[in-house]
Amino acid sequence: MRADCLQTMGCVIIGADHAGFVLKEGLKKVLAEKGLQVIDAGTDNGEAVDYPDFAEAVAEEVSAGRVPWGVLVCGSGVGMSIVANRFPGVRAALCLDEDTARMSRRHNDANVLVLAGRKTDLNTAEKIVTVWLETGFEGGRHQARLDKVVQVEKRIITRAGKGIPFGTRDSMDRCGIRKA
C-alpha cells in the first residue's frame, strides 16, 4: 500500500471524468467526513476529458495494492467499469442503489465502487458509499467463486503473454460447451 495509506483500510482513491466531476467533488467531502484519507486522481474541472485515463489511474493503484478502495464516477458508470475491470485484482461494481452496493461487497468483495454521475444525486451517492464501505465480505462459497475469478485472470495473463488467441477449445471444454 502507499505509505500515506499507513497500511490501513482508511484510504480511498477517487476519480471521475467531466460527467462525474461534480459528484466526485461532493463525495470527497463525504469520504473525508467519514475519516478516510482521500486521494483525488482527477479530473479537476467539468471540461470534457476521456474516462479511461481516470479509470486507469484509480484501478492501477488498487490493482497494485497501494490503495485498498477506489471510487469512480462517469456519466453512466459503464465506461469506468469496463476499464477498471481490466486490471488484475480489481473488482469494480457499478452500483445505482444501496442493495447493489451491499451485495457487491458481501458476495463479490468489490474493491472499486463505480457510480453514474448523470443518474445519481449526492444524497443517493452518499447512501450508496456508506453501505458499500460498511459492508463486509461474507467469504465462504463466495470466496470459492472469487478464487475462480483469480484463476481466469491468471489464464488471461498467461495467454496474452504467450500470444494465444481467445475462443479456443480450452475455455469451451472447461464449461462443457460442445459444437453442434
Backbone as a ProteinNet text record, in pm:
[ID]
protein_1_A
[PRIMARY]
MRADCLQTMGCVIIGADHAGFVLKEGLKKVLAEKGLQVIDAGTDNGEAVDYPDFAEAVAEEVSAGRVPWGVLVCGSGVGMSIVANRFPGVRAALCLDEDTARMSRRHNDANVLVLAGRKTDLNTAEKIVTVWLETGFEGGRHQARLDKVVQVEKRIITRAGKGIPFGTRDSMDRCGIRKA
[TERTIARY]
83.2	0	87	30.1	102.4	136.9	253.1	296.4	196.5	135.5	41.1	-91.6	-112.7	-232.7	-206.3	-80.3	-40.9	-89.5	-93.9	-133.9	-271.1	-357.9	-492.6	-593.4	-716.2	-822.9	-885.1	-820.2	-874.4	-833.9	-812.7	-766.3	-848.2	-885	-961.5	-911.2	-904.1	-868.6	-994.8	-1015.8	-1138.3	-1102.4	-1173.4	-1150.7	-1281	-1283.8	-1404.4	-1368.8	-1457.4	-1445.4	-1530.9	-1549.9	-1625.6	-1770.3	-1830.3	-1970	-1984.1	-1875.7	-1879.9	-1811.7	-1757.7	-1678	-1752.7	-1873.3	-1948.8	-1976.6	-2018.8	-2046.3	-1917.7	-1807.7	-1678.6	-1641.2	-1657	-1620.8	-1705.6	-1833.7	-1920.7	-1883.1	-1848.8	-1811.7	-1679.4	-1589.1	-1461.8	-1488.4	-1580.6	-1614.9	-1679.5	-1769.9	-1837.8	-1736.4	-1645.3	-1544.4	-1451.1	-1412.2	-1324.9	-1396.3	-1525.9	-1603.2	-1614.4	-1599.3	-1602.3	-1464.8	-1371.5	-1238.6	-1143.4	-1180.3	-1095	-999.9	-879.7	-786.9	-827.6	-848	-895.8	-784.9	-754.6	-658.8	-739.3	-724.5	-800.8	-718.8	-766.9	-699.1	-748.7	-833	-883.6	-1019.5	-1074.3	-1036.7	-1056.4	-1003.6	-1005.5	-1111.7	-1190.3	-1295.6	-1395.8	-1494.9	-1600.9	-1577.1	-1456.1	-1426.1	-1413	-1454.1	-1454.2	-1317	-1315.9	-1195.1	-1232.8	-1135.3	-1158.8	-1159.6	-1270.5	-1285.4	-1178.8	-1125.9	-1026.8	-904.2	-866.1	-748.3	-766.5	-883.2	-908.7	-940.7	-1007.9	-1032.9	-900.7	-810.3	-678.9	-602.3	-604.1	-529.9	-577.5	-707.4	-763.7	-741	-774.2	-763.3	-619.6	-525.4	-384.9	-340.5	-382.7	-346.3	-407.1	-532.5	-599.3	-538.1	-516.7	-459.9	-321.9	-242.6	-106.8	-105.5	-221	-228	-179.9	-165	-119	-231.8	-354.5	-473.3	-580.2	-647.1	-744.2	-877.1	-919	-1051.6	-1040.5	-1129.4	-1139.4	-1284.2	-1306.1	-1438.5	-1420.9	-1503.9	-1501.1	-1639.2	-1642.1	-1769.5	-1757.4	-1845.9	-1859.4	-2008.7	-2046.7	-2187.7	-2279.4	-2254	-2338.2	-2275.1	-2145.3	-2072.2	-2022.4	-2072.8	-2037.8	-1894	-1855.6	-1720.1	-1612.8	-1630.1	-1533.2	-1526.6	-1641.5	-1644.7	-1566.5	-1585	-1517	-1365.5	-1317.9	-1172.9	-1119.5	-1182.4	-1131.8	-1123.6	-1221.5	-1224	-1123.5	-1048.2	-941.1	-814.5	-809.7	-690.7	-700.1	-595.7	-596.1	-623.4	-710.5	-741.2	-843.5	-882.1	-983.6	-1119.9	-1209.2	-1346.9	-1434.8	-1453.2	-1530.3	-1677.7	-1761	-1904.6	-1979.3	-2057.9	-2145	-2267.7	-2286.2	-2396.1	-2484.3	-2610.7	-2707.3	-2799.5	-2783.8	-2867.5	-2792.7	-2846.9	-2783	-2776.5	-2880.3	-2881.6	-2771	-2752.1	-2645.6	-2509.6	-2493.4	-2367.9	-2341.9	-2444	-2432	-2391.9	-2460.6	-2432.9	-2296.5	-2254.5	-2123.2	-2011.1	-2032.2	-1932.7	-1950	-2072.6	-2097.5	-2055.5	-2094.2	-2074.8	-1955.8	-1916.7	-1810.8	-1685.4	-1689.3	-1575	-1524.7	-1619.2	-1583.2	-1488.6	-1383.6	-1287.9	-1286.6	-1364.8	-1385.2	-1535.7	-1585	-1725.4	-1736.4	-1826.7	-1848.6	-1989.1	-1996.9	-2125	-2153.2	-2281	-2325.9	-2356.1	-2269.1	-2284	-2409.2	-2457.6	-2577.6	-2706.3	-2694.2	-2813.3	-2820.9	-2716.7	-2708.8	-2684.8	-2777.1	-2755.7	-2665.5	-2614.5	-2519.4	-2578.8	-2703.4	-2766.8	-2771.8	-2812.8	-2817.4	-2677.2	-2583.1	-2444.3	-2385.7	-2416.3	-2365.8	-2418.6	-2545.6	-2603.4	-2537.3	-2516.4	-2453	-2311	-2234.2	-2095.9	-2091	-2180	-2181.9	-2207.5	-2309	-2339.6	-2221.2	-2164.2	-2053.3	-1933.5	-1900.4	-1785.4	-1810.3	-1934.2	-1965.4	-1998.1	-2012.7	-2048.7	-1923.1	-1916.4	-1803.5	-1829.8	-1724	-1730.6	-1768.6	-1864.7	-1912.2	-1817.3	-1735.9	-1645.9	-1722.2	-1677.4	-1746	-1755.9	-1877.4	-1896.4	-1859.7	-1869.6	-1834.4	-1683.4	-1605.5	-1459.8	-1418.9	-1483.8	-1452.9	-1476.9	-1580.1	-1610	-1506.1	-1465.7	-1362.2	-1229.4	-1202.5	-1082.5	-1085.4	-1204.2	-1217.3	-1191.2	-1236.1	-1209.5	-1058.7	-988.3	-842	-780.1	-831.1	-779.7	-805.2	-920.4	-949.5	-849.9	-826.6	-728.8	-592.4	-550.6	-419.7	-413.2	-521.1	-522.7	-515.7	-586	-584.2	-444	-382.2	-247	-148.9	-160.4	-72.1	-91.8	-216.7	-244.7	-190	-212.8	-165.7	-13.5	53	198.5	253.4	175.7	218.6	159.5	77.9	16.7	-90.1	-151.8	-256.1	-388.9	-456.3	-583.5	-696	-795.6	-911.1	-1011.2	-1106.4	-1205.9	-1156.5	-1053.7	-1001.2	-1087.8	-1067.9	-1146.2	-1125.9	-1012.8	-982.8	-1093.4	-1129.2	-1231.4	-1369.1	-1397	-1526.4	-1538.2	-1430.1	-1431.4	-1451.9	-1389.1	-1399.2	-1544.9	-1621.7	-1761.9	-1856.8	-1804.7	-1889.8	-1959.9	-1907.5	-1969.1	-1917.9	-2008.1	-1972.9	-2029.5	-1953.8	-2003.9	-2116.5	-2215.9	-2330.8	-2297.2
-118.9	0	124.3	231.7	357.8	389.6	444.6	479.4	572.8	660.3	755.3	690	565.1	493.1	421.5	418.1	364.8	223.1	142.4	2.2	-14.5	82.2	72.3	69.3	41.8	47.1	186.2	281.8	416.3	509.2	454.9	533.7	496.3	594.5	568.6	661.9	609	691.9	711	832.6	864.9	936.6	900.7	964.1	976.1	1072.8	1096.2	1162.4	1147.8	1226.3	1351.6	1426.4	1551.1	1529.5	1417.7	1391.4	1351.8	1312.3	1273.8	1372	1479.7	1573.8	1631.1	1680.9	1744.3	1643	1523.1	1420.3	1380.5	1368.5	1334.9	1438	1562.8	1668.4	1659	1631.1	1614.6	1492.7	1384	1260.3	1272.2	1352.7	1373	1424.8	1517.2	1573	1466	1389.3	1282.1	1180.9	1139.3	1040.8	1094.7	1219.2	1280.5	1291.1	1323.3	1330.8	1194.5	1087.5	951.7	912.3	1004.4	979.1	912	906.1	842.8	944.5	899.2	980.3	965.9	1076.4	1073.9	1119.5	1034.8	1068.1	1098.3	1217.6	1260.8	1236	1146.7	1113.3	1198.9	1300.1	1388.1	1340.5	1412.5	1534	1653.4	1765.8	1883.9	1986.5	1957.6	2050.4	1977.7	2050.9	1990.6	1990.3	2025	2023.8	1880	1857	1721.8	1656.3	1534	1451.2	1307.7	1221.7	1082.1	995.6	927.4	846.8	739.5	676.5	571.3	619.4	744.9	797	793.9	828.4	836.8	699.3	616.1	479	405.2	425.3	361.1	406.9	536.3	589.2	526.4	514	456.2	305.2	236.4	90.4	43.6	115.5	76.8	79.9	179.9	189.3	75	41.6	-68.4	-201.7	-220.9	-345.1	-371.9	-269	-282.8	-298.1	-280.8	-295.3	-173.7	-62.3	60	132.5	107.7	167.3	57.8	42.8	-66.6	-43.1	81.6	113.1	217.2	205.4	306.3	342.6	465.8	512.2	581.7	546.2	605.7	659.4	772.8	831.4	880.7	832.7	887.5	905.1	939.8	966.2	850.9	734.1	616.9	517.8	526.4	430.8	311.6	293.8	176.5	184.2	295.8	308.6	287.6	349.6	333.9	188.1	121.1	-19.6	-106.8	-82.1	-161.3	-149.1	-27.6	-6	-63.9	-32.5	-76.4	-227.8	-297.9	-443.4	-513.5	-439.7	-498.9	-518.6	-461.3	-470.1	-590.2	-671.5	-787.7	-746.7	-822.5	-796.9	-688.6	-617.3	-513.4	-577.4	-550.8	-597.8	-473.1	-409	-284.9	-316.4	-251.5	-276	-144.8	-140.3	-26.7	-40.8	53.1	46.1	169.2	146.2	255	264.3	168.5	170.6	102.7	115.1	61	-91	-156.5	-302.2	-358.5	-301.7	-347.6	-323.5	-209.7	-180.1	-284.5	-315	-414.3	-550.5	-594.3	-726	-730.2	-618.3	-615.8	-637.4	-596.4	-619.4	-758.4	-795.5	-924.8	-1043.6	-1040.3	-1157.4	-1146.6	-1025	-1007.8	-941.8	-898.4	-829.8	-717.6	-640.9	-531.2	-435.1	-394.7	-300.4	-166.8	-156.6	-29.2	-9.7	99.7	137.2	231.7	202	287.3	345.7	475.8	547.3	618.7	639.8	709.6	854.4	943.2	1085	1149.2	1099.6	1157.7	1097	993.3	925.5	924.1	973.2	961.1	1097.9	1139.9	1266.1	1241.7	1349.8	1336.9	1265.3	1291	1224.9	1072.8	1030.3	887.2	829.1	900.4	853.1	836.6	928.3	917.5	790.5	760.1	637.8	513.1	514.1	401	380.9	488.7	481.5	432.2	481.9	441.1	291.7	241	97.9	18.4	63.4	-6.5	-16.7	91.5	91.9	12.7	9.7	-55.1	-203.9	-253	-393.3	-477.2	-587.2	-677.8	-790.7	-858.1	-973.6	-1096.6	-1174.4	-1292.7	-1411.2	-1417.2	-1530.9	-1657.3	-1771.9	-1898.8	-1932.3	-1967	-2006.5	-1893.4	-1769.2	-1654.9	-1645.6	-1686.1	-1687.7	-1787.9	-1902.2	-2002.8	-1945.9	-1865.7	-1804.9	-1699.5	-1621.4	-1521.9	-1588.2	-1702.3	-1778	-1817	-1849.7	-1882.1	-1759	-1643.1	-1518.9	-1497.2	-1519.8	-1505.1	-1603	-1724.8	-1822.8	-1777.7	-1718.6	-1665.1	-1554.8	-1464.2	-1356.4	-1413.9	-1515.8	-1577.3	-1639.9	-1706.5	-1766.6	-1658.5	-1549.3	-1440.4	-1381.8	-1357.3	-1300.4	-1396.5	-1524.8	-1625.4	-1631.4	-1635.7	-1640.7	-1517.9	-1402	-1278.5	-1280.3	-1328.6	-1334.8	-1432.5	-1533.4	-1634.4	-1610.8	-1507.7	-1479	-1578.3	-1644.8	-1743.5	-1670	-1691	-1621.7	-1675.6	-1593.6	-1634	-1707.8	-1778.2	-1853.8	-1991.9	-2037.8	-2170.7	-2275.9	-2398.4	-2509.3	-2522.6	-2480.4	-2495.1	-2434.9	-2311.9	-2247.9	-2308.1	-2348.5	-2409.6	-2546	-2624.3	-2755	-2742.5	-2644.7	-2626.6	-2601.5	-2538.3	-2508.8	-2614.8	-2716.5	-2822.2	-2782.2	-2681.6	-2636.2	-2723.8	-2772.5	-2856.3	-2794.2	-2809	-2759.8	-2849.3	-2788.3	-2865.4	-2935.9
0	0	0	-44.4	-40.4	103.7	123.1	258.9	325.3	246.9	305.4	344.8	303.7	348.5	480.4	522.4	652.9	677.6	570.7	582.7	649.2	632.8	688.7	575.4	610.9	511.6	510.3	574.3	584.8	473.3	355.2	242.5	119.9	41.5	-80.5	-189.6	-312.3	-427.7	-510.1	-556.7	-630.5	-759.7	-865.6	-994.3	-1071.4	-1160.9	-1240.3	-1372.2	-1467.6	-1589.6	-1572.1	-1678.6	-1670.5	-1625.2	-1664.7	-1628.5	-1481.5	-1420.4	-1279.5	-1186.9	-1242.9	-1164.3	-1044.1	-1064.5	-955.3	-844.1	-881	-780.4	-708.1	-780.7	-719	-613.4	-646.1	-550.7	-423.7	-440	-323.5	-241.6	-309.5	-239.8	-166.4	-217.6	-147.6	-6.2	5.1	137	225.2	168.1	242.5	294.1	208.6	246.9	355.3	341.4	442.3	576.8	574.1	698	766.4	689.5	745.5	800.1	794.2	847.6	750.8	624	523.4	461.1	434.7	358.2	211.9	142.9	5.1	-88.5	-185.8	-290.4	-415.2	-468.5	-585.5	-711.9	-796	-921.3	-1038.1	-1010.8	-1114.4	-1165.3	-1251.7	-1318.7	-1225.5	-1268	-1182.8	-1220	-1323.4	-1363.7	-1452.9	-1499.8	-1579.2	-1728.5	-1772	-1915.3	-1964.8	-2088.1	-2144.9	-2138.7	-2088	-2079	-2115.6	-2123.8	-2159	-2033.1	-2007.3	-1885.7	-1867.5	-1974.7	-1949.8	-1872.1	-1890.2	-1820.6	-1669.6	-1622.4	-1478.3	-1419.3	-1498.6	-1453.6	-1438.4	-1532.2	-1524.3	-1401.3	-1373.5	-1258.4	-1127.9	-1111.5	-989	-985.5	-1093.8	-1097	-1080.2	-1134.9	-1121.6	-975.3	-901.4	-759.4	-678.5	-708.1	-637	-679	-807.6	-859.2	-799.5	-786	-732.9	-581	-516.5	-371.5	-295.7	-365.6	-298.2	-226.5	-270.8	-210.4	-203.4	-89.3	-76.3	-146.7	-160.9	-215.4	-325.7	-422.8	-526.8	-550.6	-592.1	-633.2	-767.2	-863	-995.8	-1030.8	-1101.6	-1142.5	-1287.1	-1371.6	-1506.7	-1532.3	-1651.9	-1679.3	-1645.9	-1704.5	-1680.6	-1583.6	-1564.3	-1482.6	-1562.2	-1680.9	-1760.5	-1811	-1868.2	-1921.7	-1816.7	-1702.3	-1593.3	-1549	-1541.5	-1501.3	-1598.9	-1726.9	-1829.4	-1813.9	-1801	-1789.3	-1659.3	-1547.7	-1417.6	-1408.4	-1462.6	-1451.4	-1542.1	-1617.9	-1698	-1614.4	-1495.2	-1410.5	-1317.2	-1311.4	-1222.2	-1077.3	-1013.4	-873.4	-849	-952.6	-937.3	-959.2	-865.5	-875.3	-866	-980.5	-987.1	-1005.9	-925.8	-931.7	-953.1	-1058	-1085.5	-997.1	-906.1	-809.8	-822.5	-852	-864.6	-743.7	-650.3	-530.2	-415.1	-295.9	-176.1	-177.2	-227.3	-226.4	-314.6	-431.6	-520.1	-454.5	-389.9	-319.5	-211	-134.1	-26.2	-82.5	-186.1	-243.3	-313.3	-370.9	-437.1	-336.4	-214.9	-108.5	-47.7	-14.9	51.1	-33.9	-159.1	-244.3	-338.1	-375.9	-475.2	-421.1	-296.5	-235.4	-325.1	-380.9	-470.6	-399.2	-471.1	-413.2	-486.9	-592.3	-661.1	-680	-629.1	-644.4	-762.6	-854.3	-971	-961.8	-983.2	-976.3	-1108.1	-1134.4	-1255.2	-1220.8	-1262.4	-1230.7	-1286.8	-1398.7	-1460.3	-1406.3	-1324.7	-1273.4	-1120.9	-1053	-908.2	-844.9	-758.8	-688.7	-567.5	-508.6	-398.6	-278.5	-246.2	-131.8	-151.9	-269.8	-300.6	-302.9	-364	-370.5	-231.1	-141.7	-4.2	62.6	42.1	98.6	39.7	-90.2	-157.6	-105.2	-97.7	-49.8	94.3	177.8	318.5	331.6	262.8	267.1	212.7	103.3	39.4	133.4	199	290.3	418	463	591.2	578.3	455.7	435.1	415	486.7	474.1	376.9	340.8	251.1	333.2	284.1	355.3	345.7	242	226.1	192.2	247.6	223	76.2	32.1	-108.2	-203.6	-154.8	-239.4	-259.8	-159.4	-173.8	-281.1	-282.4	-384.8	-524.6	-540	-669.7	-705.7	-606.2	-632.9	-667.4	-606.1	-640.7	-787.8	-838.7	-980.8	-1067.5	-1021.2	-1094.7	-1105.4	-996.7	-996.9	-1096.6	-1102.5	-1197.8	-1341.7	-1367.4	-1501	-1534.4	-1439.5	-1461.2	-1495.9	-1422.4	-1447.9	-1586.9	-1628.3	-1762.3	-1870.2	-1849.3	-1947.7	-1957.9	-1844.8	-1844.7	-1910.6	-1880.4	-1939.1	-2090.1	-2133.9	-2277.8	-2348.6	-2289.4	-2352	-2364.3	-2260.8	-2262.4	-2365.8	-2398.1	-2495.1	-2633.9	-2648.1	-2777.3	-2817.9	-2720.8	-2750.5	-2769.7	-2883	-2907.6	-2818.8	-2798.3	-2718.3	-2806.5	-2741.3	-2815.9	-2853.1	-2784.6	-2813.4	-2747.2	-2783.4	-2728.2	-2577.7	-2525.5	-2383.2	-2296.7	-2322.7	-2240	-2265	-2387.4	-2417.7	-2350.6	-2352.3	-2288.1	-2137.4	-2076.6	-1932.2	-1889.8	-1974.8	-1943.9	-1997.1	-2060.2	-2114.2	-2242.7	-2312.2	-2436.8	-2551.1	-2629.4	-2743.7	-2870.3	-2976.9	-3105.5	-3152.5	-3213.2	-3263.5	-3390.8
[MASK]
++++++++++++++++++++++++++++++++++++++++++++++++++++++++++++++++++++++++++++++++++++++++++++++++++++++++++++++++++++++++++++++++++++++++++++++++++++++++++++++++++++++++++++++++++++

